[in-house]
Amino acid sequence: MNYTVKSFPKKHTFYILLVSIFSISLFSCEPRDEMISTDSSNKISFSPDTVFFDTLYTGFESPVKRVSVKNFNNEALNISKISLQTGENSPFRLTVNGIKRQEATDIFLRGNDSLRIFLDILPPALNTDEITKLEDFLVVESNGNIERLPLVVWLQDGILLEDSVLDCQTVWSGKKPYIIKGSVLVEENCKLTIEAGVKVAFLTDAALLVAGSLEINGNATENVELGSFRNDGSFEGALGQWFGVLFGENSKNNRISYALIENATTGIRFGTPDNDTILDLVIENTEIKNMADAGVFCLNSDVLIQNTLIHNCLNRTFAAGAGGNYYFYNNTFANFGFDFFREEPSFELSNVLAFVDTLGNQQVIRENLKAYFINNIVWGSIDEELILFATPEAEFQTFWNSNLLKTRLLDASLPNIFNEDPKFVDAFNGKYQLDSLSPAINAGLDIGLKIDLEGKDRGGNPDIGAFEKE
């Protein structure tokens, strides 16, 4: 058989050769950022440069922190090992490429790219009252280089109480915080005393229920803190993380002195209807803030509040329904809504309360109300900061003297300062002390309160509000 061999023109041969060369180069050329460098001058860097875990309670998992291992070089790196300096004994835990482990090897990191590592910690028991600092290092090895990222955590043992009924005469004291899960109940005719310096941390939806009595004995140098378990990152100052302190209808002989109550739904919910005017609750020298509903809500109660700051509440700084007897001396009620939208006044008084009971029936309570206001500031970000709601079926009496108020509901001839900016030092950052140009300075009545919320001497011409200008 004869074969005829055809020859290609030179031009076609040139095209075939060109295509072949292009194909070879296409499959053999590796992008520079995937070429692994062995140059020891090519190093990684960390962001952040130190990982801090603010005070954690032993036995509870920490929030997760993120670390970026960055390769700012044009060539790739082979990370030979990622580990913790103290190894398996470290309380810190790593998650690399989605796998939780204490050590990872041979990790490819493209040029001008980054690797994310997640860190958390399950704090071990310390068996001490003191806050303890633990340190370790995240270690990354590549090209003979060893880079270390400092890891720092402050730990504290806590006393966990879960769905507990307290002994009849219970005292909380000492440096260890009390951690509340679920609810803790003070039974009727029993008393819980919380001493100065104690911190109480409430897990999500936890509450302190007081059917008997509560006495908080903070002082000018050491207050008592009642707040949320989480206060890191986005949880710092977050509203509604726990329910609050809820008092039963037969509760009496309650006093809260030098306390900080924060980050709850309602800081204090108090309802003790009776036929006398004997005080059932005294709140003094206290700060209440960051509430998803109200700072203080009262139902037909006998309550005194003095030298107290209540601020940053989604609905009310103070609300009273269905009457009661209330005494307000040298307080600051301030609501600006820097973190949320406001459209309702923050301070409410009413001699009626309508509600639906557990059987679905509409109920209405109408009782007499008397309220006395001397040397208070009621201020906020909307035009009207008072609600005064009175039904004619019960008495409604209020007495106002030497207050600074943002309202148009009261008679302008009353001896108060109306609708003049109190000029707080820095309301945005929670500093409600008075600026030197405040109209509240020396504008109060001397009612015998010797010091302000911060322990400063009030002198003979006291300022209006919780703070005395030095």
C-alpha positions in Angstrom: 0.0 0.0 0.0 1.3 3.4 -0.9 1.1 6.4 1.5 1.1 9.9 0.3 2.9 12.2 2.7 1.8 15.8 2.6 4.1 18.5 3.8 2.7 21.5 5.8 3.6 25.0 4.6 6.2 26.7 6.7 3.6 29.2 7.9 1.5 26.5 9.4 4.6 24.9 11.1 5.3 28.2 12.8 1.8 28.4 14.2 1.9 24.9 15.6 5.3 25.6 17.2 3.9 28.9 18.7 0.9 27.1 20.2 3.0 24.3 21.6 5.3 26.8 23.3 2.4 28.7 24.8 0.8 25.5 26.1 4.0 24.4 27.7 4.4 27.8 29.4 0.7 27.8 30.5 1.0 24.5 32.4 4.5 25.0 33.7 4.2 28.6 35.0 3.3 28.7 38.8 1.9 31.9 40.2 4.4 33.7 42.4 2.1 33.9 45.4 1.9 30.0 45.4 5.7 29.5 45.1 6.9 28.6 48.6 9.8 30.7 49.8 12.6 29.2 52.0 14.1 32.6 52.6 14.4 33.2 56.3 13.9 37.0 55.8 10.3 36.3 54.8 8.4 36.3 58.1 4.8 36.3 59.3 3.1 38.9 61.5 0.2 38.8 63.9 -2.9 40.9 64.3 -3.6 41.8 67.1 -0.1 41.9 68.7 -1.5 40.6 72.0 -4.6 38.6 72.8 -6.3 39.7 76.1 -9.1 37.9 77.8 -10.6 40.2 80.4 -11.6 38.6 83.8 -13.1 35.2 83.3 -14.7 32.9 85.8 -13.3 29.5 86.3 -15.4 26.6 85.0 -17.1 28.7 82.2 -15.9 28.7 78.6 -14.6 32.0 77.4 -15.6 34.0 74.4 -13.6 33.2 71.2 -10.9 35.5 70.1 -9.6 35.7 66.5 -6.0 36.0 65.5 -4.8 36.7 61.9 -1.4 35.2 60.9 -0.4 37.5 58.0 2.0 36.8 55.2 2.9 40.2 53.6 5.5 38.6 51.3 4.9 38.0 47.6 5.8 34.3 47.9 4.0 31.6 49.9 5.2 30.2 53.2 5.0 26.8 54.6 4.2 27.1 58.3 5.9 24.1 59.8 4.1 24.3 63.1 1.5 26.2 65.1 1.4 25.5 68.8 1.1 26.8 72.3 4.3 27.3 74.2 3.1 25.4 77.3 1.7 22.6 75.0 -1.0 20.3 76.3 -0.9 21.9 79.7 -2.1 25.2 78.4 -5.6 26.4 79.4 -5.8 28.1 75.9 -7.3 26.1 73.0 -6.6 26.5 69.3 -8.9 26.1 66.3 -6.9 26.0 63.0 -8.6 25.4 59.7 -11.8 24.5 61.5 -10.2 21.8 63.7 -9.8 22.3 67.4 -6.3 21.1 68.3 -3.3 22.2 70.4 -0.8 21.8 67.5 -1.0 22.0 63.7 1.8 21.3 61.2 2.6 22.0 57.5 0.1 24.8 56.9 0.3 26.4 53.4 -0.1 30.2 53.5 -0.3 32.0 50.1 1.7 35.2 49.5 -0.1 38.4 50.7 -2.7 36.3 52.4 -3.6 35.5 56.0 -4.6 32.6 58.2 -7.2 32.9 60.9 -6.7 31.1 64.2 -9.4 31.0 66.9 -8.5 31.0 70.5 -10.7 30.2 73.6 -10.1 29.0 77.1 -11.7 26.8 79.7 -10.4 28.4 82.8 -9.2 25.9 85.5 -10.1 26.2 89.1 -7.7 28.4 91.0 -8.6 27.7 94.6 -7.9 31.3 95.7 -9.9 34.4 96.3 -7.6 36.5 94.3 -7.8 37.4 90.6 -5.0 35.5 88.9 -3.2 36.4 85.7 -2.2 33.5 83.4 0.0 33.9 80.3 1.1 31.8 77.4 2.3 32.3 73.8 0.9 31.3 70.4 4.0 30.0 68.6 4.3 30.0 64.8 7.3 28.4 63.1 8.3 28.9 59.4 11.6 29.1 57.5 13.5 28.6 60.7 11.8 31.6 62.3 9.9 31.3 65.5 7.3 34.1 66.1 5.4 34.3 69.4 2.1 36.1 70.2 1.4 36.9 73.9 -1.8 35.5 75.3 -3.0 37.0 78.6 -6.1 36.1 80.7 -7.2 37.2 84.2 -9.1 34.5 86.0 -11.2 34.4 89.1 -13.0 31.6 91.0 -16.7 32.2 91.5 -19.5 30.8 93.7 -22.2 29.3 91.4 -25.8 29.4 92.6 -28.3 27.7 90.3 -32.1 27.8 90.9 -31.5 28.2 94.6 -33.5 29.0 97.7 -31.2 30.8 100.1 -30.9 30.0 103.8 -33.1 32.3 105.9 -30.3 34.7 107.0 -27.7 34.7 104.2 -24.7 37.0 104.0 -22.7 37.3 100.8 -19.2 38.6 101.4 -15.7 38.2 100.3 -13.8 38.7 97.0 -15.2 35.7 95.0 -18.1 36.8 92.8 -21.5 35.1 93.1 -22.6 33.7 89.7 -26.3 33.3 89.3 -27.9 30.8 86.9 -31.6 30.6 86.7 -33.0 32.3 89.8 -32.1 32.8 93.5 -34.9 33.3 96.0 -35.0 35.0 99.3 -38.1 33.6 101.1 -40.6 35.6 103.0 -39.5 36.6 106.5 -35.9 35.9 105.5 -33.1 38.3 104.6 -30.1 38.4 102.1 -27.3 40.8 103.1 -24.7 41.7 100.5 -21.5 43.3 101.9 -19.3 45.9 100.3 -17.1 44.9 97.5 -19.2 41.9 96.4 -19.8 41.3 92.7 -22.9 39.3 91.5 -22.8 38.2 87.9 -26.1 36.9 86.3 -26.2 34.5 83.4 -28.8 35.0 80.6 -32.3 35.4 82.0 -31.2 35.0 85.6 -32.9 36.9 88.4 -32.7 37.7 92.1 -36.2 37.2 93.7 -36.8 38.8 97.0 -40.0 37.8 98.8 -38.4 38.7 102.2 -35.7 41.5 102.6 -32.6 42.6 100.8 -29.9 44.7 102.3 -27.0 45.9 100.1 -24.2 47.5 102.2 -21.8 49.1 99.8 -19.8 52.1 100.8 -18.1 55.1 99.2 -14.9 53.2 98.4 -16.4 49.7 97.6 -19.8 49.4 96.0 -21.7 46.2 95.3 -22.1 45.2 91.7 -25.0 43.4 90.2 -24.5 42.9 86.5 -24.4 40.6 83.6 -22.1 37.5 83.3 -20.9 38.7 79.9 -19.4 42.2 79.6 -16.8 41.8 76.9 -16.9 43.0 73.3 -20.4 43.6 72.0 -21.8 42.5 75.4 -20.3 45.6 77.2 -23.2 47.7 78.3 -25.7 45.5 76.4 -29.2 45.9 77.7 -31.4 43.0 78.9 -28.9 40.3 79.6 -30.6 39.3 82.9 -34.1 39.9 84.4 -33.1 42.1 87.4 -34.0 42.2 91.1 -37.7 41.4 91.5 -39.4 41.9 94.9 -42.5 40.1 96.1 -45.7 41.9 97.3 -44.9 41.2 101.0 -41.3 42.2 100.9 -40.3 44.9 103.3 -37.3 46.5 105.1 -35.2 46.7 102.0 -32.2 49.0 101.6 -29.8 49.4 98.7 -26.7 51.5 99.4 -23.8 52.2 97.1 -24.7 49.7 94.4 -24.1 49.4 90.7 -27.0 47.6 88.9 -26.6 47.3 85.1 -27.4 45.5 81.9 -30.8 43.9 83.0 -34.3 44.1 81.7 -35.6 46.0 84.7 -33.1 46.9 87.4 -35.5 46.9 90.3 -39.2 45.8 90.1 -40.9 46.6 93.3 -44.6 46.2 94.3 -45.6 46.1 97.9 -49.2 47.5 98.2 -50.2 48.3 101.8 -52.2 50.8 103.8 -49.4 52.7 105.4 -46.6 55.1 104.3 -43.8 53.2 106.0 -40.8 52.9 103.6 -40.4 49.4 102.2 -37.5 50.3 100.0 -34.6 52.8 100.2 -32.2 53.3 97.3 -29.3 55.6 98.0 -25.9 56.4 96.5 -26.6 53.9 93.7 -26.2 53.9 89.9 -28.7 52.0 87.7 -28.0 51.8 84.0 -28.4 50.0 80.7 -31.9 48.6 81.1 -34.0 47.1 78.3 -37.2 48.3 80.1 -37.0 50.4 83.2 -34.4 51.3 85.7 -36.9 51.1 88.6 -40.5 50.1 88.3 -42.8 50.4 91.3 -46.4 49.3 91.9 -48.3 51.0 94.7 -45.2 51.1 96.9 -43.5 53.2 99.6 -40.1 54.1 98.3 -37.3 56.6 98.9 -34.6 57.3 96.3 -31.7 59.7 97.0 -28.2 60.5 95.7 -28.8 58.1 92.8 -28.1 58.1 89.1 -30.4 56.2 86.7 -29.7 56.4 83.0 -29.6 54.7 79.6 -32.9 52.8 79.9 -34.8 51.8 76.8 -38.2 52.8 78.2 -38.2 54.5 81.6 -35.6 55.5 84.1 -38.4 55.4 86.7 -42.0 54.3 86.5 -44.7 54.1 89.2 -48.1 52.7 88.6 -51.3 52.2 90.7 -50.3 54.9 93.2 -48.0 54.7 96.2 -45.8 57.1 98.2 -42.5 58.2 96.7 -39.7 60.5 97.9 -37.0 61.7 95.5 -34.0 63.7 96.7 -30.9 64.8 94.8 -31.2 62.2 92.0 -30.3 62.4 88.3 -32.6 60.7 85.8 -31.1 60.9 82.4 -32.0 59.2 79.2 -30.5 60.0 75.8 -30.7 56.8 73.8 -27.2 56.9 72.3 -27.5 53.2 71.5 -31.2 53.0 70.7 -34.1 55.1 69.4 -36.3 57.0 71.9 -39.7 58.4 71.5 -41.4 58.2 74.9 -40.7 60.1 78.2 -38.4 58.4 80.6 -40.1 59.3 84.0 -43.7 58.2 84.7 -46.1 58.6 87.6 -49.6 57.2 87.6 -52.3 56.4 90.1 -53.8 53.6 87.9 -52.5 50.4 86.3 -54.4 48.3 83.7 -53.2 44.8 83.0 -54.4 41.4 81.9 -54.3 38.7 84.6 -53.2 35.1 84.2 -56.7 34.1 83.3 -56.8 36.6 80.5 -59.1 39.0 82.3 -58.6 42.8 82.1 -57.8 44.2 85.5 -57.5 47.9 86.7 -55.9 49.0 89.9 -56.5 52.6 91.1 -54.8 53.9 94.3 -53.8 57.2 95.7 -50.4 58.6 94.8 -48.2 61.1 96.5 -44.7 62.0 95.2 -42.2 64.5 96.6 -39.4 65.9 94.4 -36.5 68.0 95.7 -33.2 68.7 94.0 -33.6 66.2 91.1 -32.6 66.4 87.5 -35.0 64.8 84.9 -33.5 65.2 81.5 -33.2 63.5 78.1 -33.1 63.7 74.4 -36.8 64.2 73.6 -38.9 67.3 74.2 -41.0 66.0 77.0 -39.5 63.7 79.7 -42.4 63.4 82.1 -45.6 61.3 82.1 -48.1 62.3 84.7 -51.2 60.2 84.4 -54.0 60.6 86.9 -57.4 59.0 87.1 -60.0 61.1 89.0 -61.0 57.9 90.9 -57.9 58.2 93.1 -55.8 61.0 94.5 -52.8 62.2 92.6 -50.5 64.7 94.4 -47.0 65.7 93.4 -44.8 68.3 95.1 -41.9 69.9 93.2 -39.2 72.2 94.6 -35.7 73.1 93.3 -35.6 70.5 90.5 -34.2 70.9 86.9 -36.9 69.3 84.7 -37.4 68.9 81.0 -41.2 69.2 80.8 -44.1 71.5 79.9 -46.6 69.6 82.1 -46.0 71.5 85.3 -46.9 75.0 86.3 -44.1 77.3 85.2 -44.5 79.3 88.4 -43.3 76.4 90.6 -39.8 76.9 92.1 -38.0 74.8 89.7 -35.7 75.2 86.6 -37.6 74.2 83.5 -36.1 73.2 80.2 -32.6 74.5 80.7 -29.8 72.2 79.7 -28.1 70.9 82.9 -24.8 70.7 80.9 -23.5 67.3 81.9 -19.7 66.8 81.5 -20.1 64.0 78.9 -23.5 62.3 78.8 -22.4 60.2 75.8 -19.8 58.4 77.9 -22.0 58.2 81.0 -20.5 61.2 82.9 -23.4 63.0 84.4 -21.4 65.3 86.7 -22.1 69.0 86.2 -20.1 71.2 83.9 -18.9 74.5 85.4 -21.6 76.4 83.5 -24.5 74.2 84.7 -27.6 76.0 85.9 -27.9 73.3 88.5 -24.9 74.5 90.5 -25.9 75.9 94.0 -29.5 75.8 92.9 -30.7 73.2 95.3 -32.3 73.2 98.8 -30.3 72.1 101.9 -32.3 69.1 102.9 -29.6 67.5 105.1 -27.8 65.3 102.6 -24.2 65.9 103.5 -22.4 64.2 100.5 -23.2 63.4 96.9 -23.1 60.1 95.0 -19.3 60.3 94.8 -18.8 61.2 98.5 -18.1 64.9 97.9 -19.3 67.4 100.5 -22.5 69.2 99.5 -22.0 72.2 101.8 -24.7 74.7 102.5 -25.7 75.5 98.9 -26.1 72.1 97.3 -26.3 71.5 93.6 -29.3 69.9 92.0 -28.9 66.2 91.0 -26.8 63.3 92.2 -23.4 65.1 91.7 -21.9 68.1 93.5 -19.6 70.3 91.4 -16.3 70.7 93.1 
